[in-house]
């Protein structure tokens, strides 16, 4: 255990061979013992620091592993969403007797959206945002908006711009999802109407 500084104790001697000066400045003994120190006078600590190379003797793979380990302060890490991070907390997990977490404006807005029967289903919200459409939606409005965006972001209309091409891919995916959903809803509605007829 390192000795704590005490003004009443005599100064420790410099660890440089043959030096009689006081060792006032600490330096790590080695890479594997960073908390074990040598004590030097000012000229010798400068000399030691100038010659110090933490990575000396390490191979490229060891250096890479060491740098990666340092970015997380030598603690284990894992991809986001693992260990249950992508699931909602059970109500009993967070004790919130005052309702501080439950009654924030953001949560109230989400509850209102979820309770609204005219609100878009959660799985379609991103697709609606991509196309700039509101829910409820019908097939003709979807088709008209798709044609408009397809013309705007087509690579031929944008000189082969990669950004426009990527945007068009997003538009195509969103259109496909919404078209399938609206088609399924129409089939379900027609079936329900046929079953209701005498």
ABEGO torsion letter per residue (X at the ends): XBBBBBAABBBBBBABBGBABBBABBBBABAABAABBBBBBAAAAAAAAAABBAABGBBAAAAAAAAAAAAAGGBBBBBBGBGGAABBBBAAABBBAAGAAAABAAAAAAAAAAABAABBBAAAAAAAAAAGBBOBBBAAAAAAAAAAAAAAABAAAAGGBAAAAAAAAAAAAAAAAAAAAAAAAAAAAAAAAAAABX
